[in-house]
Amino acid sequence: MEQDEKFMDLAIELAKQAAAIGEVPVGAVAVWEGEVVGTGFNRRETAKNALAHAELEAIHAACVRLGGWRLHKCDLYVTLEPCPMCAGAIVNARIRRVVYGARDPKAGCLGSVCDFSGLPFNHKPEIVSGVREQECAGLLSDFFRRLREKRAQAK
């Protein structure tokens, strides 16, 4: 879907911003009926906050912008499959649709480690995976490769 590519491009740009400040490169974009209403990227290290995930930032911004927590007409674009915390927030915010790039075999909860959308919660978002998957995965693997190299040089 052309619109998925467009909004994933923005999520990728946000992920690059995270990498530029030393954060794991994950970006997220909340879209309400075709309009961007929230964005975010990982800031756990800079904010010293376990809750500073890209998805939560985008969801928070959307709630503020729209004046409510029910995001039932909102699609969320994220470069990495959401973790359990973010998947829970997606369900609780009633996000209509989640489009993500790279799978997360260690913590992904929309199909990899488990599938929140398949559990008997009161809301089940539509899940689309693999949009710009190679590019999203490449951002992550490049980031961690550089981090390992930096740590090896410091020894």
DSSP file with accessible surface (Angstrom, degrees, kcal/mol):
  #  RESIDUE AA STRUCTURE BP1 BP2  ACC     N-H-->O    O-->H-N    N-H-->O    O-->H-N    TCO  KAPPA ALPHA  PHI   PSI    X-CA   Y-CA   Z-CA
    1    1 A M     >        0   0  142      0, 0.0     4,-1.6     0, 0.0     3,-0.3   0.000 360.0 360.0 360.0 128.6    0.0    0.0    0.0
    2    2 A E  H  >  +     0   0  177      1,-0.2     4,-2.1     2,-0.2     5,-0.1   0.871 360.0  54.6 -59.9 -39.3    1.5    3.3   -1.1
    3    3 A Q  H  > S+     0   0   69      1,-0.2     4,-2.3     2,-0.2     5,-0.3   0.888 104.0  55.6 -64.5 -37.6    0.3    5.1    2.1
    4    4 A D  H  > S+     0   0    7     -3,-0.3     4,-2.3     1,-0.2    -1,-0.2   0.920 108.1  48.5 -60.0 -44.2    2.1    2.5    4.3
    5    5 A E  H  X S+     0   0   82     -4,-1.6     4,-2.3     2,-0.2    -1,-0.2   0.920 110.1  52.6 -61.1 -44.3    5.4    3.2    2.5
    6    6 A K  H  X S+     0   0  124     -4,-2.1     4,-1.2     1,-0.2    -2,-0.2   0.936 114.1  40.2 -59.9 -48.5    4.9    7.0    2.9
    7    7 A F  H  X S+     0   0    6     -4,-2.3     4,-2.0     1,-0.2    -1,-0.2   0.841 112.2  55.9 -75.1 -29.4    4.4    6.8    6.6
    8    8 A M  H  X S+     0   0    0     -4,-2.3     4,-2.8    -5,-0.3    -1,-0.2   0.876 101.4  59.6 -68.1 -33.3    7.1    4.2    7.1
    9    9 A D  H  X S+     0   0   67     -4,-2.3     4,-2.1     1,-0.2    -1,-0.2   0.918 106.3  47.1 -56.6 -43.8    9.5    6.6    5.4
   10   10 A L  H  X S+     0   0   66     -4,-1.2     4,-2.2     2,-0.2    -2,-0.2   0.917 110.4  51.6 -65.8 -41.6    8.7    9.1    8.2
   11   11 A A  H  X S+     0   0    0     -4,-2.0     4,-2.4     1,-0.2    -2,-0.2   0.906 109.0  51.6 -61.4 -39.0    9.2    6.4   10.9
   12   12 A I  H  X S+     0   0    1     -4,-2.8     4,-2.3     2,-0.2    -1,-0.2   0.913 107.6  51.7 -65.2 -41.1   12.6    5.5    9.4
   13   13 A E  H  X S+     0   0   99     -4,-2.1     4,-1.6     1,-0.2    -1,-0.2   0.904 110.2  49.2 -62.0 -39.7   13.6    9.2    9.4
   14   14 A L  H  X S+     0   0   11     -4,-2.2     4,-2.0     2,-0.2    -2,-0.2   0.899 108.1  53.7 -66.0 -39.3   12.7    9.3   13.1
   15   15 A A  H  X S+     0   0    0     -4,-2.4     4,-2.4     1,-0.2    -2,-0.2   0.900 106.4  52.9 -61.4 -38.7   14.7    6.1   13.8
   16   16 A K  H  X S+     0   0   84     -4,-2.3     4,-2.2     1,-0.2    -1,-0.2   0.874 105.5  54.2 -65.0 -35.2   17.7    7.8   12.1
   17   17 A Q  H  X S+     0   0   99     -4,-1.6     4,-0.9     2,-0.2    -1,-0.2   0.904 107.8  50.5 -63.8 -39.9   17.3   10.7   14.5
   18   18 A A  H ><>S+     0   0    0     -4,-2.0     5,-2.8     1,-0.2     3,-1.1   0.947 110.1  49.1 -62.3 -47.4   17.4    8.3   17.4
   19   19 A A  H ><5S+     0   0   23     -4,-2.4     3,-1.9     1,-0.3    -1,-0.2   0.881 103.4  61.8 -59.9 -37.7   20.5    6.7   16.1
   20   20 A A  H 3<5S+     0   0   88     -4,-2.2    -1,-0.3     1,-0.3    -2,-0.2   0.758 107.9  42.9 -63.4 -23.9   22.1   10.1   15.7
   21   21 A I  T <<5S-     0   0   86     -3,-1.1    -1,-0.3    -4,-0.9    -2,-0.2   0.212 127.1 -96.8-106.1  14.1   21.9   10.7   19.4
   22   22 A G  T < 5S+     0   0   46     -3,-1.9     2,-0.2     1,-0.3    -3,-0.2   0.602  81.7 131.2  86.3  13.7   23.0    7.2   20.4
   23   23 A E  S   <S-     0   0    2     -5,-2.8    -1,-0.3    -6,-0.2    -2,-0.1  -0.645  72.5 -88.7 -95.3 155.0   19.6    5.6   20.9
   24   24 A V        -     0   0   32     -2,-0.2     2,-1.7     1,-0.1    18,-0.4  -0.426  54.1-110.2 -58.3 128.0   18.4    2.3   19.4
   25   25 A P        +     0   0    1      0, 0.0     2,-0.4     0, 0.0   -10,-0.2  -0.455  65.8 136.8 -75.7  87.5   17.0    3.4   16.0
   26   26 A V        -     0   0    5     -2,-1.7    16,-1.8   -11,-0.2     2,-0.3  -1.000  26.5-176.6-128.9 129.9   13.3    2.9   16.4
   27   27 A G  E     -A   41   0A   0     -2,-0.4    52,-2.0    14,-0.2     2,-0.3  -0.930   3.7-167.3-125.5 152.1   10.8    5.5   15.1
   28   28 A A  E     -AB  40  78A   0     12,-2.8    12,-2.1    -2,-0.3     2,-0.4  -0.995   5.6-167.1-141.9 146.1    7.0    5.6   15.3
   29   29 A V  E     -AB  39  77A   0     48,-2.6    48,-2.9    -2,-0.3     2,-0.5  -0.997   9.8-152.7-135.1 126.4    4.3    7.6   13.6
   30   30 A A  E     -AB  38  76A   0      8,-3.4     7,-2.8    -2,-0.4     8,-1.3  -0.881  16.0-168.6 -99.2 129.7    0.6    7.8   14.7
   31   31 A V  E     -AB  36  75A   1     44,-3.1    44,-3.0    -2,-0.5     2,-0.6  -0.980   9.8-163.2-126.2 122.9   -1.8    8.7   11.8
   32   32 A W  E >  S-AB  35  74A  50      3,-2.9     3,-1.9    -2,-0.5    42,-0.2  -0.928  78.3 -30.0-107.1 112.2   -5.4    9.6   12.3
   33   33 A E  T 3  S-     0   0  117     40,-1.5    -1,-0.2    -2,-0.6    41,-0.1   0.889 129.1 -41.8  46.6  47.7   -7.4    9.3    9.0
   34   34 A G  T 3  S+     0   0   35      1,-0.2     2,-0.4    -3,-0.1    -1,-0.3   0.376 118.2 106.0  88.1  -2.9   -4.4   10.1    6.9
   35   35 A E  E <  S-A   32   0A 100     -3,-1.9    -3,-2.9     2,-0.0     2,-0.3  -0.923  73.2-119.9-114.4 132.3   -3.0   12.9    9.0
   36   36 A V  E     +A   31   0A  46     -2,-0.4    -5,-0.2    -5,-0.2     3,-0.1  -0.528  38.4 165.3 -67.7 123.6    0.1   12.6   11.2
   37   37 A V  E     +     0   0A   8     -7,-2.8    28,-0.3     1,-0.4     2,-0.3   0.432  61.7  16.4-119.9  -4.7   -1.0   13.3   14.8
   38   38 A G  E     -A   30   0A   6     -8,-1.3    -8,-3.4    23,-0.1    -1,-0.4  -0.938  56.1-176.3-167.6 143.2    2.0   12.0   16.7
   39   39 A T  E     +A   29   0A  60     -2,-0.3     2,-0.3   -10,-0.2   -10,-0.2  -0.942  10.5 164.2-136.3 161.5    5.6   11.0   16.3
   40   40 A G  E     -A   28   0A   1    -12,-2.1   -12,-2.8    -2,-0.3     2,-0.3  -0.978  15.7-164.3-168.2 158.6    8.3    9.5   18.5
   41   41 A F  E     -A   27   0A  13     -2,-0.3   -14,-0.2   -14,-0.2   -26,-0.1  -0.963  47.1 -72.1-143.7 162.0   11.6    7.8   18.6
   42   42 A N        +     0   0   10    -16,-1.8    11,-0.2   -18,-0.4   -19,-0.1  -0.267  48.9 160.6 -56.4 134.9   13.5    5.9   21.3
   43   43 A R     >  +     0   0   89      9,-2.6     4,-3.0     6,-0.2     5,-0.3   0.027  30.1 123.5-140.6  25.7   14.8    8.1   24.1
   44   44 A R  H  >>S+     0   0   95      8,-0.5     5,-1.3     1,-0.2     4,-0.9   0.901  80.5  40.9 -58.9 -44.2   15.4    5.6   26.8
   45   45 A E  H  45S+     0   0  117      2,-0.2    -1,-0.2     3,-0.2     3,-0.1   0.937 119.8  42.2 -71.6 -46.9   19.1    6.4   27.3
   46   46 A T  H  45S+     0   0   78      1,-0.2    -2,-0.2     2,-0.1    -1,-0.2   0.877 122.9  38.9 -70.8 -35.4   18.8   10.2   27.0
   47   47 A A  H  <5S-     0   0   54     -4,-3.0    -1,-0.2     2,-0.2    -2,-0.2   0.587  98.8-136.2 -86.6 -12.2   15.7   10.4   29.1
   48   48 A K  T  <5 +     0   0  170     -4,-0.9     2,-0.4    -5,-0.3    -3,-0.2   0.925  64.4 127.6  53.9  46.7   16.9    7.7   31.5
   49   49 A N    > < -     0   0   73     -5,-1.3     3,-1.7    -6,-0.3    -1,-0.2  -0.966  59.0-153.0-142.2 119.2   13.4    6.3   31.4
   50   50 A A  T 3  S+     0   0   73     -2,-0.4    -6,-0.1     1,-0.3    -1,-0.1   0.694  98.6  59.2 -62.6 -19.3   12.3    2.8   30.6
   51   51 A L  T 3  S+     0   0  102      1,-0.2     2,-2.2    -7,-0.1    -1,-0.3   0.510  73.5 102.4 -88.0  -4.8    9.0    4.1   29.2
   52   52 A A    <   +     0   0    8     -3,-1.7    -9,-2.6     4,-0.1    -8,-0.5  -0.265  48.2 146.0 -82.7  56.8   10.6    6.3   26.5
   53   53 A H     >  -     0   0   25     -2,-2.2     4,-2.3   -11,-0.2     5,-0.2  -0.621  59.9-116.4 -89.0 153.2    9.8    4.0   23.6
   54   54 A A  H  > S+     0   0    0     -2,-0.2     4,-2.3     1,-0.2   -26,-0.2   0.897 113.5  50.8 -55.4 -46.0    9.0    5.3   20.2
   55   55 A E  H  > S+     0   0    6      1,-0.2     4,-2.7     2,-0.2    -1,-0.2   0.907 109.6  49.1 -62.7 -43.1    5.5    3.9   20.2
   56   56 A L  H  > S+     0   0   37      1,-0.2     4,-2.7     2,-0.2    -1,-0.2   0.885 110.5  51.3 -66.6 -36.9    4.6    5.4   23.6
   57   57 A E  H  X S+     0   0   44     -4,-2.3     4,-2.5     2,-0.2   -18,-0.2   0.926 112.8  45.6 -62.4 -44.6    5.9    8.8   22.5
   58   58 A A  H  X S+     0   0    0     -4,-2.3     4,-2.2    -5,-0.2    -2,-0.2   0.915 114.3  47.8 -66.7 -41.9    3.8    8.7   19.3
   59   59 A I  H  X S+     0   0   15     -4,-2.7     4,-2.6     2,-0.2    -2,-0.2   0.932 112.5  49.4 -64.0 -45.1    0.7    7.5   21.2
   60   60 A H  H  X S+     0   0  127     -4,-2.7     4,-2.5     1,-0.2     5,-0.2   0.942 111.2  49.0 -59.0 -47.7    1.1   10.1   23.9
   61   61 A A  H  X S+     0   0   35     -4,-2.5     4,-2.8     1,-0.2    -1,-0.2   0.899 111.1  50.5 -60.9 -39.1    1.5   12.9   21.3
   62   62 A A  H  X S+     0   0    0     -4,-2.2     4,-2.7     2,-0.2     6,-0.2   0.917 109.6  50.2 -65.6 -42.3   -1.6   11.6   19.4
   63   63 A C  H  X>S+     0   0   27     -4,-2.6     4,-1.5     2,-0.2     5,-1.4   0.921 113.3  46.0 -61.7 -43.6   -3.6   11.6   22.7
   64   64 A V  H  <5S+     0   0  100     -4,-2.5    -2,-0.2     2,-0.2     3,-0.2   0.948 115.2  46.5 -63.2 -48.3   -2.5   15.2   23.5
   65   65 A R  H  <5S+     0   0  142     -4,-2.8    -2,-0.2   -28,-0.3    -1,-0.2   0.894 120.2  38.1 -63.0 -39.9   -3.2   16.4   19.9
   66   66 A L  H  <5S-     0   0   67     -4,-2.7    -1,-0.2     2,-0.2    -2,-0.2   0.578 105.3-125.2 -90.9 -12.0   -6.6   14.7   19.7
   67   67 A G  T  <5S+     0   0   70     -4,-1.5     2,-0.3    -5,-0.2    -3,-0.2   0.796  77.3  63.4  76.0  28.9   -7.7   15.4   23.3
   68   68 A G  S   <S-     0   0   36     -5,-1.4    -2,-0.2    -6,-0.2    -1,-0.2  -0.982  75.1-123.0-171.5 166.7   -8.5   11.8   24.2
   69   69 A W  S    S+     0   0  116     -2,-0.3     2,-0.9    -3,-0.1    -6,-0.1   0.606  81.3  95.2 -97.0 -12.5   -7.1    8.4   24.7
   70   70 A R        +     0   0  150      1,-0.1     3,-0.2    -7,-0.1    24,-0.2  -0.706  44.1 173.8 -84.3 107.1   -9.3    6.4   22.3
   71   71 A L    >   +     0   0    0     22,-3.2     3,-2.1    -2,-0.9    25,-0.8  -0.273  22.4 143.5-107.3  45.9   -7.3    6.2   19.1
   72   72 A H  T 3  S+     0   0  101      1,-0.3    -1,-0.2    23,-0.2    22,-0.1   0.626  74.7  44.8 -67.0 -14.5   -9.8    4.0   17.3
   73   73 A K  T 3  S+     0   0   79     -3,-0.2   -40,-1.5    23,-0.1     2,-0.4   0.119  95.8 107.9-109.7  18.9   -9.2    5.7   13.9
   74   74 A C  E <   -B   32   0A   0     -3,-2.1    22,-2.0    20,-0.3    23,-1.2  -0.804  51.4-160.0-105.8 136.7   -5.4    5.8   14.3
   75   75 A D  E     -Bc  31  97A  11    -44,-3.0   -44,-3.1    -2,-0.4     2,-0.5  -0.900  11.9-148.6-107.7 142.7   -2.8    3.7   12.5
   76   76 A L  E     -Bc  30  98A   0     21,-2.9    23,-3.1    -2,-0.4     2,-0.5  -0.965   7.2-164.6-117.1 125.3    0.6    3.3   14.1
   77   77 A Y  E     +Bc  29  99A   0    -48,-2.9   -48,-2.6    -2,-0.5     2,-0.4  -0.931  16.9 169.8-107.6 126.5    3.7    2.9   11.9
   78   78 A V  E     -Bc  28 100A   0     21,-2.6    23,-1.5    -2,-0.5   -50,-0.2  -0.998  37.0-139.1-142.2 142.6    6.8    1.7   13.7
   79   79 A T  E    S+     0   0A   1    -52,-2.0    23,-2.8    -2,-0.4     2,-0.4   0.727  90.5  41.0 -74.7 -21.9   10.2    0.5   12.4
   80   80 A L  E    S- c   0 102A  26    -53,-0.3    23,-0.2    21,-0.2     3,-0.1  -0.981  97.4 -96.2-129.7 140.6   10.4   -2.4   14.8
   81   81 A E        -     0   0    2     21,-2.6    26,-0.1    -2,-0.4    -2,-0.1  -0.249  55.8-101.8 -50.7 129.9    7.8   -4.9   16.1
   82   82 A P        -     0   0    0      0, 0.0    27,-3.2     0, 0.0    28,-0.2  -0.230  29.9-128.1 -62.4 146.7    6.4   -3.6   19.4
   83   83 A C     >  -     0   0   20     25,-0.2     4,-3.0    26,-0.1     5,-0.3  -0.174  39.3 -87.6 -79.2 178.6    7.5   -5.0   22.7
   84   84 A P  H  > S+     0   0   63      0, 0.0     4,-2.3     0, 0.0     5,-0.2   0.901 127.8  50.3 -60.0 -40.5    5.0   -6.2   25.4
   85   85 A M  H  > S+     0   0   67      2,-0.2     4,-2.0     1,-0.2     5,-0.1   0.941 115.4  41.6 -63.0 -47.0    4.7   -2.8   27.0
   86   86 A C  H  > S+     0   0    0      2,-0.2     4,-2.5     1,-0.2    -1,-0.2   0.888 112.3  54.0 -70.7 -37.1    4.1   -1.1   23.6
   87   87 A A  H  X S+     0   0    0     -4,-3.0     4,-2.2     1,-0.2    -1,-0.2   0.908 109.0  50.4 -62.8 -38.6    1.7   -3.8   22.4
   88   88 A G  H  X S+     0   0   17     -4,-2.3     4,-2.8    -5,-0.3    -2,-0.2   0.914 110.0  49.3 -63.7 -41.6   -0.3   -3.4   25.6
   89   89 A A  H  X S+     0   0   24     -4,-2.0     4,-2.4     2,-0.2    -2,-0.2   0.891 108.7  53.8 -64.7 -37.5   -0.5    0.4   25.0
   90   90 A I  H  <>S+     0   0    1     -4,-2.5     5,-2.1     2,-0.2     4,-0.5   0.931 111.7  44.5 -62.0 -45.4   -1.6   -0.2   21.5
   91   91 A V  H ><5S+     0   0    5     -4,-2.2     3,-1.2     1,-0.2    -2,-0.2   0.948 115.2  47.8 -64.1 -47.2   -4.4   -2.5   22.7
   92   92 A N  H 3<5S+     0   0  102     -4,-2.8    -2,-0.2     1,-0.3    -1,-0.2   0.823 111.0  50.0 -67.6 -30.8   -5.4    0.0   25.5
   93   93 A A  T 3<5S-     0   0    9     -4,-2.4   -22,-3.2    -5,-0.2    -1,-0.3   0.520 109.1-125.6 -83.3  -4.8   -5.4    3.0   23.1
   94   94 A R  T < 5 -     0   0   61     -3,-1.2   -20,-0.3    -4,-0.5    -3,-0.2   0.832  34.9-169.9  64.2  33.4   -7.6    1.1   20.7
   95   95 A I      < -     0   0    0     -5,-2.1   -23,-0.2    -6,-0.2    -1,-0.2  -0.355  14.6-147.1 -54.7 130.8   -5.1    1.6   17.8
   96   96 A R  S    S+     0   0   99    -22,-2.0    30,-2.5   -25,-0.8     2,-0.3   0.903  72.2   6.7 -69.8 -42.9   -6.9    0.5   14.7
   97   97 A R  E     -cd  75 126A  22    -23,-1.2   -21,-2.9    28,-0.3     2,-0.5  -1.000  57.8-155.6-149.9 137.1   -3.9   -0.8   12.7
   98   98 A V  E     -cd  76 127A   0     28,-3.1    30,-2.9    -2,-0.3     2,-0.5  -0.980   9.3-173.2-118.3 127.0   -0.2   -1.4   13.4
   99   99 A V  E     +cd  77 128A   0    -23,-3.1   -21,-2.6    -2,-0.5     2,-0.3  -0.983  14.0 175.8-117.9 118.1    2.3   -1.4   10.5
  100  100 A Y  E     -cd  78 129A   1     28,-2.5    31,-1.7    -2,-0.5    30,-0.5  -0.902  24.0-153.2-127.0 159.5    5.8   -2.4   11.4
  101  101 A G  E    S+     0   0A   0    -23,-1.5    29,-0.8    -2,-0.3     2,-0.3   0.917  71.8  31.6 -89.2 -80.8    9.0   -3.0    9.5
  102  102 A A  E    S-c   80   0A   4    -23,-2.8   -21,-2.6    30,-0.1    -1,-0.2  -0.586  75.1-123.9 -88.9 142.4   11.4   -5.4   11.2
  103  103 A R        -     0   0  113     -2,-0.3    -1,-0.1   -23,-0.2     8,-0.0  -0.464  15.1-142.5 -73.7 154.5   10.5   -8.4   13.3
  104  104 A D     >  -     0   0   31     -2,-0.1     4,-2.6   -22,-0.1     9,-0.4  -0.857  16.2-176.9-121.4  94.8   11.9   -8.5   16.9
  105  105 A P  T  4 S+     0   0  107      0, 0.0    -1,-0.1     0, 0.0    -2,-0.0   0.650  82.3  48.3 -69.1 -10.7   12.7  -12.2   17.7
  106  106 A K  T  4 S-     0   0  191      7,-0.0    -2,-0.0     1,-0.0   -23,-0.0   0.751 135.1  -0.9 -98.3 -29.1   13.8  -11.3   21.2
  107  107 A A  T  4 S+     0   0   35     -3,-0.4     2,-0.2   -26,-0.1    -1,-0.0   0.377  85.7 133.8-143.8   3.0   10.9   -9.1   22.4
  108  108 A G     <> -     0   0    0     -4,-2.6     5,-2.3   -25,-0.1     6,-1.3  -0.422  27.0-176.2 -68.2 131.5    8.3   -8.7   19.7
  109  109 A C  T   5 +     0   0    5    -27,-3.2     7,-2.9     4,-0.2     8,-0.3   0.053  67.9  73.0-120.9  26.1    4.8   -9.2   20.8
  110  110 A L  B   5S-E  115   0B   7      5,-0.2     5,-0.3   -28,-0.2    -1,-0.2  -0.158 130.2 -35.3-124.3  37.7    2.8   -8.9   17.6
  111  111 A G  T   5S+     0   0   38      3,-2.8     4,-0.2    -3,-0.3    -2,-0.1   0.112 123.4  72.7 141.0 -24.2    3.8  -12.2   16.2
  112  112 A S  T   5S+     0   0   42      2,-0.3    -3,-0.2    -8,-0.1     3,-0.1   0.970 114.8   6.0 -86.6 -75.5    7.4  -13.1   17.1
  113  113 A V  S   <S-     0   0   86     -5,-2.3     2,-0.3    -9,-0.4    -4,-0.2   0.909 141.6 -22.8 -74.9 -44.0    7.8  -14.0   20.8
  114  114 A C        -     0   0   50     -6,-1.3    -3,-2.8    -7,-0.0     2,-0.4  -0.896  63.9-118.3-151.6-180.0    4.0  -13.9   21.3
  115  115 A D  B >   -E  110   0B  65     -2,-0.3     3,-1.6    -5,-0.3     4,-0.4  -0.834  17.9-176.8-135.3  95.4    1.0  -12.2   19.6
  116  116 A F  G >  S+     0   0   33     -7,-2.9     3,-1.2    -2,-0.4     5,-0.4   0.815  86.7  62.5 -57.4 -32.5   -1.0   -9.8   21.7
  117  117 A S  G 3  S+     0   0   21     -8,-0.3    -1,-0.3     1,-0.3    -7,-0.1   0.681 102.1  51.8 -71.0 -13.1   -3.4   -9.4   18.8
  118  118 A G  G <  S+     0   0   56     -3,-1.6    -1,-0.3     2,-0.1    -2,-0.2   0.465  91.2  94.5 -98.9  -3.2   -4.3  -13.1   19.1
  119  119 A L  S <  S-     0   0   72     -3,-1.2     2,-2.2    -4,-0.4    -3,-0.0  -0.525  92.8 -99.7 -87.1 159.7   -5.1  -13.0   22.8
  120  120 A P        +     0   0  128      0, 0.0     2,-0.1     0, 0.0    -1,-0.1  -0.162  69.1 143.2 -79.3  51.1   -8.6  -12.5   24.1
  121  121 A F        -     0   0   89     -2,-2.2     0, 0.0    -5,-0.4     0, 0.0  -0.385  65.8-107.6 -78.2 169.6   -8.3   -8.7   24.9
  122  122 A N  S    S+     0   0  116     -2,-0.1     2,-0.4     1,-0.1    -1,-0.1   0.558 103.6  44.6 -77.4  -7.0  -11.2   -6.4   24.2
  123  123 A H        -     0   0   38      2,-0.0    -2,-0.2     0, 0.0    -1,-0.1  -1.000  60.8-170.2-139.5 138.4   -9.5   -4.9   21.2
  124  124 A K        -     0   0  111     -2,-0.4     2,-0.1   -30,-0.1    -7,-0.1  -0.918  14.6-153.5-129.3 103.9   -7.6   -6.5   18.3
  125  125 A P        -     0   0    7      0, 0.0     2,-0.3     0, 0.0   -28,-0.3  -0.415  26.7-107.4 -72.5 152.0   -5.7   -4.2   16.0
  126  126 A E  E     -d   97   0A 111    -30,-2.5   -28,-3.1    -2,-0.1     2,-0.5  -0.616  37.8-148.0 -72.4 138.1   -5.0   -5.2   12.4
  127  127 A I  E     -d   98   0A  45     -2,-0.3     2,-0.5   -30,-0.2   -28,-0.2  -0.950  19.3-179.1-117.4 129.6   -1.3   -6.1   12.1
  128  128 A V  E     -d   99   0A  35    -30,-2.9   -28,-2.5    -2,-0.5     2,-0.3  -0.993  15.4-173.6-123.8 120.6    0.7   -5.5    8.9
  129  129 A S  E     +d  100   0A  49     -2,-0.5   -28,-0.2   -30,-0.2   -27,-0.1  -0.758  52.3  36.5-114.4 159.9    4.3   -6.7    9.2
  130  130 A G    >   +     0   0   29    -29,-0.8     3,-1.4   -30,-0.5     2,-0.5   0.563  61.2 154.7  84.0  13.2    7.4   -6.4    6.9
  131  131 A V  T 3  S-     0   0   16    -31,-1.7    -1,-0.3     1,-0.3     5,-0.1  -0.641  87.1 -12.8 -77.3 118.3    6.9   -3.0    5.4
  132  132 A R  T 3> S+     0   0   63     -2,-0.5     4,-2.5   -31,-0.1    -1,-0.3   0.837  92.9 162.1  57.7  36.4   10.4   -1.8    4.5
  133  133 A E  H <>  +     0   0   81     -3,-1.4     4,-3.0   -32,-0.2     5,-0.3   0.883  64.0  49.7 -56.8 -47.0   11.6   -4.7    6.5
  134  134 A Q  H  > S+     0   0  177     -4,-0.2     4,-2.4     1,-0.2    -1,-0.2   0.914 113.1  46.6 -63.6 -41.6   15.2   -4.8    5.1
  135  135 A E  H  > S+     0   0   71      2,-0.2     4,-1.9     1,-0.2    -1,-0.2   0.928 114.7  46.9 -66.0 -43.1   15.8   -1.1    5.6
  136  136 A C  H  X S+     0   0    1     -4,-2.5     4,-1.5     1,-0.2    -2,-0.2   0.938 114.9  46.0 -64.6 -44.6   14.4   -1.1    9.1
  137  137 A A  H  X S+     0   0   41     -4,-3.0     4,-2.9    -5,-0.2     5,-0.2   0.885 109.5  56.3 -65.9 -37.0   16.4   -4.2   10.1
  138  138 A G  H  X S+     0   0   21     -4,-2.4     4,-2.7    -5,-0.3     5,-0.3   0.879 102.5  54.7 -63.1 -39.6   19.5   -2.7    8.5
  139  139 A L  H  X S+     0   0   30     -4,-1.9     4,-2.0     2,-0.2    -1,-0.2   0.924 112.7  44.0 -58.2 -43.5   19.2    0.4   10.7
  140  140 A L  H  X S+     0   0   20     -4,-1.5     4,-2.5     2,-0.2     5,-0.2   0.946 114.3  46.8 -69.0 -47.7   19.2   -1.8   13.7
  141  141 A S  H  X S+     0   0   68     -4,-2.9     4,-2.4     1,-0.2     5,-0.2   0.908 113.4  49.5 -65.7 -37.7   22.0   -4.1   12.7
  142  142 A D  H  X S+     0   0   67     -4,-2.7     4,-2.6    -5,-0.2    -1,-0.2   0.925 110.9  50.6 -63.5 -43.2   24.2   -1.2   11.6
  143  143 A F  H  X S+     0   0   20     -4,-2.0     4,-2.2    -5,-0.3    -2,-0.2   0.944 113.7  43.2 -60.2 -49.0   23.6    0.5   14.9
  144  144 A F  H  X S+     0   0   75     -4,-2.5     4,-2.5     2,-0.2    -1,-0.2   0.862 111.8  54.2 -70.9 -32.5   24.5   -2.5   17.0
  145  145 A R  H  X S+     0   0   96     -4,-2.4     4,-2.5    -5,-0.2    -1,-0.2   0.954 110.9  46.2 -62.4 -47.9   27.5   -3.3   14.8
  146  146 A R  H  X S+     0   0  116     -4,-2.6     4,-2.5     1,-0.2    -2,-0.2   0.892 111.5  52.5 -62.0 -38.5   28.9    0.2   15.3
  147  147 A L  H  X S+     0   0   46     -4,-2.2     4,-2.4    -5,-0.2    -1,-0.2   0.929 109.9  47.8 -63.6 -44.2   28.2   -0.1   19.1
  148  148 A R  H  X S+     0   0  152     -4,-2.5     4,-2.4     1,-0.2    -2,-0.2   0.913 112.4  49.6 -63.1 -41.5   30.1   -3.4   19.3
  149  149 A E  H  X S+     0   0   91     -4,-2.5     4,-2.2     2,-0.2    -2,-0.2   0.915 110.5  50.1 -62.8 -43.1   33.0   -1.8   17.4
  150  150 A K  H  X S+     0   0  149     -4,-2.5     4,-1.4     1,-0.2    -1,-0.2   0.908 111.9  47.6 -62.3 -42.6   33.1    1.2   19.6
  151  151 A R  H  X S+     0   0  160     -4,-2.4     4,-0.7     1,-0.2    -1,-0.2   0.880 110.5  52.0 -68.1 -37.5   33.1   -1.0   22.7
  152  152 A A  H >< S+     0   0   66     -4,-2.4     3,-0.7     1,-0.2    -2,-0.2   0.892 109.4  50.0 -65.6 -38.6   35.9   -3.2   21.3
  153  153 A Q  H 3< S+     0   0  162     -4,-2.2    -1,-0.2     1,-0.2    -2,-0.2   0.811 104.7  58.6 -68.2 -30.8   38.0   -0.1   20.6
  154  154 A A  H 3<        0   0   86     -4,-1.4    -1,-0.2    -5,-0.2    -2,-0.2   0.695 360.0 360.0 -73.6 -17.5   37.5    1.1   24.1
  155  155 A K    <<        0   0  216     -4,-0.7    -3,-0.0    -3,-0.7    -4,-0.0  -0.282 360.0 360.0 -77.3 360.0   39.0   -2.0   25.6
